Amino acid sequence: MIQARQLSKRYGRFTAVDAIDFSVAPGEVLGFLGPNGAGKSTTMRMLAGFLAPSGGSASVCGHDVVSAPLAARRALGYLPEGAPSYGEMRVRDFLAFVADAHGLDAATGARRVGEVVARLALETVLGQRIDTLSKGFRRRVALAAAIVHDPPALLLDEPTDGLDPNQKHDVRRLIRQMSRDRTIVISTHILEEVQALCTRAIVIAHGKLLADATPAEFEQRSRFHGAVSLRAGDSVAVRAALEGMQGVRAVEPDESGGRLIVFGAGGAELLAAVGERLTSRGVAFADAHLERGRLEDVFRSLTLGQGAR
């Protein structure tokens, strides 16, 4: 549905996107992750046909974005970074204009505008000028414009930026619903977004693709995967009790505070062994569990030292 082959973008000697390859199948939600300036938005703009590639190719639903731009854009909904729109237009008029620009007839356009307005809870602002709206409402209007023509593929650049927690929940629920019969790419720097929405994720930095895996596979790469996390009132006693224990490599405070992380061989055996050891030594602890792994840890290990442009 969406494919990039050796896709590149250069500005003089500066390479913003460096020969990346990936494809997204129907029903997939791909998270596009990277530090600020890594090349995420540049890639999205090339996929959407707003920037011409310097090398390689990109296609949407089989339509090359350079040689068949109109067909590619008909198949695509695009929410750009910053959610640009015509601030002097009223919401109702803007959405009708976008529907008309996509070639929808009057009846179909009116029906689709009504559907996206209801989906994104825009009824209360239909008569307002866009430049008078809050950042959250402007984001929702831009998302409505991206899906008004009911495209089979979506590119969403920071779709929940500026939304409050309730609005984020609603937009994520909408994305999950749409993913049942669409291909979706979400560019984000919010790791929580990947865990909440994505079936797969790509990490890029300096325009280079560094990793491509499912969220579960990324978690398994984390040094925290299979480690034991626990609460203890006396961290010194815990460390003393576990010192020299077979299968335990290190005991470290959790950066989030209030917990200790026991690194070792991993798995249920480590959890049971740590619990038995602390109990036998009379060391109080609570809420011990195995860590699934942390995306932030993997993200940092992949991109640390890459820098951000």
N, C-alpha and C positions, 0 to 999 in steps of 0.2 A: 504493500500500500504506500509506504514511504521508503525511499531508498537513496542513499548517498554512496557514490563510488569515487574514491580518491578526491573527495571534494576539498577544494582549497580556495583561499582568498588571500591575496597579497596586496599590500599598499607600498609600492616601491620596494625597499629592502625588508620591510616589516611583513612577516607572515602571521596573519590573524587566525587562519584555519589551515592546518597542515595535512592535507591528503588523508582525510578521515573516511572510514568505511563503516556503514551500519545499515540495517534494514529493520522495518517495523511491520509486523504482520497484523492482519485484521483481529480486533479484540484486544490487542496489546496496549498497555499504557506505559510508555517509555519515559523514564526520568532522565533529564539531561543535566548533569551535575558538573560544577566546576567553580573555582574561585572567581571573584569578580575580575572581568577582563580576560577570561580564559578562552573566549571565542564562542560562547553559547549563543548569544543574540545574533552574532554575525552568521552563524550556521543557520539559525532559524530564518533570518532574512533571505538567505540564499534559497532555502527550501520553499519559502513563500514567493519567490520570484522578485523580491524587492532589491536584491543585490545580484549582480552577475558574477558567477564563479570565475576565478582566475584559472582554475584547472579542475578536471574531473567533471562529474555530472550529478544531477539530482532529479528524481522523478516522484510524482504524486499520482497514485492509482494508475501507473503505467504511462503517464504523460510527462515528458521531459519539460522541466521548468523553463528552459531556454528556447527549445525548438517548438514547443506547444504550450506557451504560457497561459493562454486563455482557458484551455481545457484543464490544465493543472490547477488554476485558481478556482474554477468552478467546483472542483472536487475538494477544495480545501477551505477550512475556516481558520483564520489567523487572528490571534490576540497578541498584538505587539507589546514590547516592553513600554511601560508608561501609559498604556491604554489611550493612545491619541484619538481624538474625534473632533467634530466641529463644535466648538464651545458655544457659538451663537445660536445653534439650532436647539429646538426643544426635543426632548427625548422621543416623543411620538413621531415627530417629523423626521428625525435622524434615522430611526429604525425603518420607517417606511422608505426613506431615500436609499438605504442600504439594500433593502429587499428589491427595490426597483432596479438598482445598479446590477444586481445579480440576475436580472431578467425574469423575475417572478411576475406573473400577471397580477392584476389588482386584487382578485379574490384570494389567490394563494398567498400573496404578500400580506394581506390583512390577517389571514388565518395564522400564518407563521409569526407575525409580529405579536399577535395575541398570545400565542403559545409561549414564546420566549419571555414576554413580559410576565406571564403567570409563573413560569419556571424560576425566574430570577427576582420575583417580588418587586417589580418596578411600578406597580399600579399607582402608588402615591406620588411619583415624580414624573409622570408622563407629560404633564404640561409645563415642566420647568425647563429653563435653559440649561444645557449641560455644564456651562462654566459656573453655575451657581450650586452644583451638586458637591457633596463631600467626595473625598478620594475613593471611599468604598463604593459609593453609588456610581461614580464614573467608571470604575473597574467593572461593575456589574453591567452597565450599559454597553461597554466595549465587548464584553463576553457575549451579551445578547446579539450584538451586531455580527460577531464571529460565527454564530450558529444559526442565524435567521434563515439562511438558505438550505439548512439541513444537510451539511456536507458529510461525506463518509470519512474524511480525515481532518484532524484538528492539530494546530500548532498553538500552544498556549505558553506565552512567555511571562513567568511569574503571575499565574492566574489569581492567587489569593493575596497579592501585595496590597496592603492598605486596608484589608478587611478586618473587622473585629472577630472574636472567636466564634460567635454564632453565624456570621456570614461565611467564615471559612468553612464551617461545618456544612452549611447549605451548598456552597459551591463544590466542595469535595463530593458530597452526595450526588450532585448533578453530574459531575465528571464520571463517577462510577456508573451511573445510569447510562450515560452516553457511550461508555466504553463497551457496552454489550454488543453493539453493532457498528462500532467505529474504531479507527486507529487514532491514537492520541499521543502526541509528544509534548511533555511538560518541561520547560526549562526552569530550573529553580536552584537556589542555593540553600533552601530549607530542607534539611535531611528528614525532618518529620513528615514532609510532603511525600517523599519517596516511600516511606513505610506505610503511609495512609492510603496511597493511591496506585503506586506503580507495580507492574508485574515484572519490570526489568529496568535496569539503570545503566547509563553510560557516564563515565567520569572523564573529563578532558581538562587539560591545563596547557597553557602556551599553545593552544590550538591543536594539540596532539591528543588522540584518543588513548587513554591509559588503561581503561578496564571496561568490561561489558559483562554484566551478570545479573542474576535476580537478587532482590534484597536479601533473601535467605542465604544465598551464596556469598554475598558481601559480608554478612554477619559472621559466617564461618571463617572468613579471612581475618577477623578481628582477634587481637591477642586476648580479648576478654571472653571469647567463645569457649564455653565449658568451664570457666573459672567460677569459684564459689564467692558469692557476695553475702555478707552477714553484718548484723549490728552487734556491737559489744560495748559495754560500759568501760571496760579496761582493755584498751588495745595493746598495752604492753604485755599483759597476761596472755592474750591470744597469741601474740608473736612468740613469746617464750614457750608456750605449750606446743606450737607447731614447728619450732626451730628444729631442724635436723630430721623432720618426719619424712619418711619415704614418699615420693610422689609430689611433695610440696616444693616448689621452686622459689616462691617469694610471697610475702604478705605486704600489701601496700594500702595506704589510705585511698579511698575513692575521692576523686577530685570534686564530686558533688557534695561531699561532706557527710559525716555521720555513719559511714559504713567502711568496712574493710574488704579488700579483694584478695582472695587466696588463689594464686596462680600455680598450676601444676599440670599433672597428666590430663586433667579434665574429665568431664563426664560424671555420671551418677556415682561411680566408685569413689571419686574424690569427695563429693558432697557427703557421702556416708562416712568415709574415713575421717574427714575433718570433724564432723559432728560427734563421732565416737571418741575422738582424741580429746576434744574440748570438754566433753561430758566427763570422761574418765579423770581429767585433771581438775575438775571442779570449776571450770571457767564458764561464766554465764555468757550466753549469746542468744540471739533471736533472729527470726526472719531470714534464715539461711536458704539460699536458692542458687541454682545454676544460671549464669549469664548466657543469654542467647548470642551475644556479640553486639558490638556497637558500630553503627554506620559512621558516626563521627570519627571514631578511631581509625577506620579503614580509609576514610576520605583524607584525613590528615596524613596518614602514612603514604598514600598515593601522591598527594599534591605537595607535601612539605618539601621545600627546596626548589619547587617548580617556579614559584613566584607568581605574581598576578600582573597582567598587563591592562 
